[in-house]
Amino acid sequence: FENHTPGTVDDNAINVTIASDQVNVIKHMIQGRFLQVLTSSAEFTMSGGTGTQPITPTNVNVLRETTFGSSNVRPIRAGSSTILIQKGQEKVKEVTFDLDTDGLVGRDLTILAEHLARGGLTDMIWQQEPELILWFVRSDGVLIGLSYDPQNQTVGWHSHPIGNSGVVESITAIPSGEEDQVYLSVKRTVNSATVRHIVFMEKIEFGTDVSDAFFVDSGLTYDSSATTTISGLNHLEGETVQILADGSAHADKTVSGGAITLDRSASTVHVGYSFDSKVQTLRMEGGANDGVSQGKIKRIHGTTVRFIDTVGAEIGPDESNLDRLPFRDSSMSMDTAIPMFDGDKEISFPSGYDNDARVFIRQSQPLPMTVLAVMRRSNTFDA
């Protein structure tokens, strides 16, 4: 095992120079259908010839497959594909085996959201449970996600700014029970000092009780007898924090002496940095008498949003003009948390006349919001 002397016997070490028109630095070697050799300018496969023949000193077949070039970020295997960050660090490539060409082919996964990778990607991991998500760290510390399920034709990008302008420096995923738990090293300025918090993502599925909803950053949970004093918050000293108390949003507080005092007693309390969840629709295509509606004046006069497991949301044409949707009705007790809502909410849309006709939805409270569909009622003006 420790003898790496080259030779001609099958168990001797192998010393091979790849025949290519360029001398490239080998960045990574990763297992796939064949051994994939990823260099700074091209991707090769190494095999023992045909079928499942092993590589030996006298039986080495190296083929150049693609010419993307790999960055220093280690590629990963996601399903049956190899995911690599291209040498410029602003493109993510999916490399898969294609039966028609009997070789590897590549697809640019960033082509529909190039702006999210602009500036360069510096780290990457694969979370397989509970959802299929590729996570990336951008050079400016923003966390980027890619929902990646090619078997169901799902490829969708999303960005995740961290509370209190946190800068993500590194990321990893560790199997933990029924899910792959994502851990991050986040740099912040807290109480005039630069600190680093090691945090992990909470489960997406928190159950049916809204009091268990955890939608704060770098937060902690108190779960015991009812109290008005929550301590143990030294890592948030001097910071303004958002609070969910027994399933209801509480007024923000400032941590002093590692503790906060609530305005009312509660037994289940989540405390941490606030963050906004936002979604904006693309430019509307509603058709017109003489073709498409793109570039024409439009007006949305009504909107229906379909929610599931949601408490609270704001909606409007842009972030500066939002109306809060009511989720509490007259039949609900005023001293209990609003139960999670499933169904449609209809509003008269406060929109003017413009070319885009977008819908903006935001959740600024530490409460769950899941949008299933946005149905717009609008008019297109051909003249």
KAFEN-V929587 format. One record per residue. N is the residue number from 1. PHI is phi in whole degrees, -180 to 180 (NA if undefined). OMEGA is omega as a letter, one per 20 degrees, with the letter a starting at -180 (999 if undefined). Layout:
BEGIN
n:N phi:PHI omega:OMEGA
n:N phi:PHI omega:OMEGA
END
This chain:
BEGIN
n:1 phi:NA omega:a
n:2 phi:-91 omega:a
n:3 phi:-96 omega:a
n:4 phi:-109 omega:r
n:5 phi:-78 omega:r
n:6 phi:-63 omega:r
n:7 phi:-168 omega:a
n:8 phi:-115 omega:r
n:9 phi:-79 omega:a
n:10 phi:-56 omega:a
n:11 phi:-96 omega:r
n:12 phi:-76 omega:r
n:13 phi:-68 omega:a
n:14 phi:-113 omega:r
n:15 phi:-124 omega:a
n:16 phi:-127 omega:r
n:17 phi:-100 omega:a
n:18 phi:-70 omega:r
n:19 phi:-76 omega:a
n:20 phi:-151 omega:r
n:21 phi:-84 omega:r
n:22 phi:-137 omega:r
n:23 phi:-99 omega:a
n:24 phi:-113 omega:r
n:25 phi:-77 omega:r
n:26 phi:-77 omega:a
n:27 phi:-91 omega:a
n:28 phi:-148 omega:r
n:29 phi:-130 omega:a
n:30 phi:-139 omega:a
n:31 phi:-77 omega:r
n:32 phi:-151 omega:r
n:33 phi:-59 omega:r
n:34 phi:-127 omega:r
n:35 phi:-70 omega:a
n:36 phi:-95 omega:r
n:37 phi:-109 omega:a
n:38 phi:-105 omega:a
n:39 phi:-114 omega:a
n:40 phi:-72 omega:a
n:41 phi:-135 omega:a
n:42 phi:-158 omega:r
n:43 phi:-120 omega:a
n:44 phi:-121 omega:r
n:45 phi:-117 omega:r
n:46 phi:-122 omega:a
n:47 phi:-148 omega:r
n:48 phi:-93 omega:a
n:49 phi:111 omega:a
n:50 phi:-107 omega:r
n:51 phi:63 omega:a
n:52 phi:-108 omega:a
n:53 phi:-63 omega:a
n:54 phi:-75 omega:r
n:55 phi:-79 omega:r
n:56 phi:-133 omega:r
n:57 phi:-59 omega:a
n:58 phi:-108 omega:a
n:59 phi:-141 omega:a
n:60 phi:-126 omega:r
n:61 phi:-124 omega:a
n:62 phi:-116 omega:a
n:63 phi:-125 omega:r
n:64 phi:-82 omega:a
n:65 phi:-104 omega:a
n:66 phi:-135 omega:a
n:67 phi:-129 omega:r
n:68 phi:-82 omega:a
n:69 phi:88 omega:a
n:70 phi:-108 omega:r
n:71 phi:-82 omega:r
n:72 phi:-78 omega:r
n:73 phi:-73 omega:a
n:74 phi:-65 omega:r
n:75 phi:-65 omega:r
n:76 phi:-134 omega:r
n:77 phi:-94 omega:r
n:78 phi:-121 omega:a
n:79 phi:66 omega:r
n:80 phi:-99 omega:a
n:81 phi:-113 omega:r
n:82 phi:-102 omega:r
n:83 phi:-108 omega:r
n:84 phi:-131 omega:r
n:85 phi:-94 omega:a
n:86 phi:-65 omega:a
n:87 phi:-56 omega:r
n:88 phi:-77 omega:r
n:89 phi:69 omega:r
n:90 phi:-114 omega:r
n:91 phi:-133 omega:r
n:92 phi:-111 omega:a
n:93 phi:-111 omega:r
n:94 phi:-104 omega:a
n:95 phi:-111 omega:a
n:96 phi:-132 omega:r
n:97 phi:-82 omega:a
n:98 phi:-112 omega:a
n:99 phi:-68 omega:a
n:100 phi:-65 omega:r
n:101 phi:-95 omega:a
n:102 phi:54 omega:r
n:103 phi:-166 omega:a
n:104 phi:-87 omega:r
n:105 phi:-129 omega:a
n:106 phi:-120 omega:r
n:107 phi:-132 omega:r
n:108 phi:-83 omega:a
n:109 phi:-83 omega:a
n:110 phi:-94 omega:a
n:111 phi:-63 omega:a
n:112 phi:-93 omega:a
n:113 phi:-149 omega:a
n:114 phi:-62 omega:a
n:115 phi:-66 omega:a
n:116 phi:-72 omega:r
n:117 phi:-99 omega:a
n:118 phi:-66 omega:a
n:119 phi:107 omega:r
n:120 phi:106 omega:r
n:121 phi:-105 omega:a
n:122 phi:-114 omega:a
n:123 phi:-157 omega:a
n:124 phi:-157 omega:r
n:125 phi:-141 omega:a
n:126 phi:-122 omega:r
n:127 phi:-105 omega:a
n:128 phi:-98 omega:r
n:129 phi:-132 omega:j
n:130 phi:-85 omega:r
n:131 phi:-124 omega:r
n:132 phi:-86 omega:a
n:133 phi:-135 omega:r
n:134 phi:-93 omega:r
n:135 phi:-110 omega:a
n:136 phi:-129 omega:r
n:137 phi:-110 omega:r
n:138 phi:-87 omega:a
n:139 phi:-61 omega:r
n:140 phi:-91 omega:r
n:141 phi:89 omega:r
n:142 phi:-85 omega:r
n:143 phi:-87 omega:a
n:144 phi:-118 omega:r
n:145 phi:-119 omega:r
n:146 phi:-133 omega:r
n:147 phi:-70 omega:a
n:148 phi:-128 omega:r
n:149 phi:-139 omega:a
n:150 phi:-63 omega:r
n:151 phi:-65 omega:r
n:152 phi:-107 omega:r
n:153 phi:55 omega:r
n:154 phi:-114 omega:r
n:155 phi:-141 omega:a
n:156 phi:-139 omega:a
n:157 phi:-92 omega:r
n:158 phi:-155 omega:r
n:159 phi:-108 omega:a
n:160 phi:-136 omega:r
n:161 phi:-59 omega:a
n:162 phi:-92 omega:a
n:163 phi:-56 omega:a
n:164 phi:59 omega:r
n:165 phi:55 omega:r
n:166 phi:-65 omega:r
n:167 phi:-109 omega:r
n:168 phi:-79 omega:a
n:169 phi:-103 omega:r
n:170 phi:-156 omega:a
n:171 phi:-152 omega:r
n:172 phi:-154 omega:r
n:173 phi:-126 omega:a
n:174 phi:-126 omega:r
n:175 phi:-58 omega:a
n:176 phi:-143 omega:a
n:177 phi:65 omega:a
n:178 phi:-90 omega:a
n:179 phi:-142 omega:r
n:180 phi:-93 omega:a
n:181 phi:-85 omega:a
n:182 phi:-93 omega:r
n:183 phi:-110 omega:r
n:184 phi:-133 omega:r
n:185 phi:-101 omega:a
n:186 phi:-116 omega:r
n:187 phi:-97 omega:r
n:188 phi:-142 omega:r
n:189 phi:-105 omega:a
n:190 phi:-124 omega:r
n:191 phi:55 omega:r
n:192 phi:70 omega:r
n:193 phi:-124 omega:r
n:194 phi:-83 omega:a
n:195 phi:-130 omega:r
n:196 phi:-127 omega:r
n:197 phi:-105 omega:r
n:198 phi:-93 omega:a
n:199 phi:-123 omega:r
n:200 phi:-134 omega:a
n:201 phi:-79 omega:r
n:202 phi:-72 omega:r
n:203 phi:-64 omega:r
n:204 phi:-68 omega:r
n:205 phi:-91 omega:a
n:206 phi:-103 omega:r
n:207 phi:113 omega:a
n:208 phi:-109 omega:a
n:209 phi:-96 omega:a
n:210 phi:-64 omega:r
n:211 phi:-68 omega:r
n:212 phi:-91 omega:a
n:213 phi:-69 omega:a
n:214 phi:-116 omega:a
n:215 phi:-129 omega:r
n:216 phi:-134 omega:a
n:217 phi:-101 omega:a
n:218 phi:49 omega:a
n:219 phi:-98 omega:r
n:220 phi:-130 omega:a
n:221 phi:-119 omega:r
n:222 phi:-105 omega:a
n:223 phi:-141 omega:a
n:224 phi:-161 omega:a
n:225 phi:-68 omega:a
n:226 phi:-60 omega:a
n:227 phi:-154 omega:r
n:228 phi:-111 omega:a
n:229 phi:-115 omega:r
n:230 phi:-115 omega:a
n:231 phi:-111 omega:a
n:232 phi:79 omega:a
n:233 phi:-106 omega:a
n:234 phi:-61 omega:a
n:235 phi:-72 omega:r
n:236 phi:-116 omega:a
n:237 phi:-55 omega:r
n:238 phi:80 omega:a
n:239 phi:-96 omega:r
n:240 phi:-84 omega:a
n:241 phi:-121 omega:r
n:242 phi:-100 omega:a
n:243 phi:-136 omega:r
n:244 phi:-117 omega:a
n:245 phi:-116 omega:a
n:246 phi:52 omega:r
n:247 phi:86 omega:r
n:248 phi:-118 omega:r
n:249 phi:-66 omega:a
n:250 phi:-113 omega:r
n:251 phi:-59 omega:r
n:252 phi:-61 omega:r
n:253 phi:-133 omega:r
n:254 phi:-108 omega:a
n:255 phi:-74 omega:r
n:256 phi:-136 omega:a
n:257 phi:64 omega:r
n:258 phi:74 omega:a
n:259 phi:-147 omega:r
n:260 phi:-133 omega:r
n:261 phi:-116 omega:a
n:262 phi:-79 omega:r
n:263 phi:-78 omega:r
n:264 phi:-145 omega:a
n:265 phi:-74 omega:r
n:266 phi:-152 omega:a
n:267 phi:-105 omega:r
n:268 phi:-124 omega:a
n:269 phi:-133 omega:r
n:270 phi:-112 omega:a
n:271 phi:-131 omega:r
n:272 phi:-179 omega:r
n:273 phi:-70 omega:r
n:274 phi:-84 omega:r
n:275 phi:-152 omega:r
n:276 phi:-101 omega:r
n:277 phi:-102 omega:a
n:278 phi:-132 omega:r
n:279 phi:-143 omega:r
n:280 phi:-132 omega:a
n:281 phi:-73 omega:r
n:282 phi:-75 omega:r
n:283 phi:-58 omega:a
n:284 phi:-75 omega:r
n:285 phi:-120 omega:a
n:286 phi:-107 omega:a
n:287 phi:79 omega:r
n:288 phi:-151 omega:a
n:289 phi:-61 omega:a
n:290 phi:-113 omega:r
n:291 phi:136 omega:a
n:292 phi:-85 omega:r
n:293 phi:-95 omega:a
n:294 phi:-61 omega:r
n:295 phi:84 omega:a
n:296 phi:-107 omega:r
n:297 phi:-70 omega:a
n:298 phi:-136 omega:r
n:299 phi:-144 omega:r
n:300 phi:-89 omega:a
n:301 phi:-110 omega:r
n:302 phi:-166 omega:a
n:303 phi:-142 omega:r
n:304 phi:-119 omega:r
n:305 phi:-115 omega:a
n:306 phi:-99 omega:a
n:307 phi:-113 omega:r
n:308 phi:-143 omega:r
n:309 phi:50 omega:a
n:310 phi:-127 omega:r
n:311 phi:-137 omega:r
n:312 phi:93 omega:r
n:313 phi:-170 omega:r
n:314 phi:-123 omega:a
n:315 phi:-143 omega:r
n:316 phi:180 omega:a
n:317 phi:-75 omega:r
n:318 phi:-158 omega:a
n:319 phi:-68 omega:a
n:320 phi:-88 omega:a
n:321 phi:-135 omega:a
n:322 phi:-122 omega:r
n:323 phi:-111 omega:r
n:324 phi:-81 omega:r
n:325 phi:-81 omega:r
n:326 phi:-79 omega:r
n:327 phi:-118 omega:r
n:328 phi:-103 omega:r
n:329 phi:-117 omega:a
n:330 phi:-67 omega:a
n:331 phi:-84 omega:a
n:332 phi:-93 omega:r
n:333 phi:-67 omega:a
n:334 phi:-75 omega:a
n:335 phi:-104 omega:r
n:336 phi:-127 omega:a
n:337 phi:-68 omega:r
n:338 phi:-72 omega:r
n:339 phi:-70 omega:r
n:340 phi:-66 omega:a
n:341 phi:-107 omega:r
n:342 phi:-123 omega:r
n:343 phi:144 omega:a
n:344 phi:-105 omega:r
n:345 phi:-121 omega:a
n:346 phi:-110 omega:r
n:347 phi:-140 omega:r
n:348 phi:-82 omega:a
n:349 phi:-79 omega:a
n:350 phi:-81 omega:a
n:351 phi:-111 omega:r
n:352 phi:-99 omega:a
n:353 phi:-109 omega:r
n:354 phi:-155 omega:a
n:355 phi:-87 omega:a
n:356 phi:-93 omega:a
n:357 phi:56 omega:r
n:358 phi:-97 omega:r
n:359 phi:-122 omega:a
n:360 phi:-113 omega:r
n:361 phi:-127 omega:a
n:362 phi:-138 omega:r
n:363 phi:-121 omega:a
n:364 phi:-108 omega:r
n:365 phi:-99 omega:r
n:366 phi:-79 omega:a
n:367 phi:-135 omega:a
n:368 phi:-75 omega:r
n:369 phi:-149 omega:r
n:370 phi:-128 omega:a
n:371 phi:-100 omega:r
n:372 phi:-95 omega:a
n:373 phi:-160 omega:r
n:374 phi:-126 omega:a
n:375 phi:-111 omega:a
n:376 phi:-105 omega:r
n:377 phi:-111 omega:a
n:378 phi:-150 omega:r
n:379 phi:-126 omega:r
n:380 phi:-111 omega:a
n:381 phi:-106 omega:a
n:382 phi:-75 omega:a
n:383 phi:-75 omega:999
END
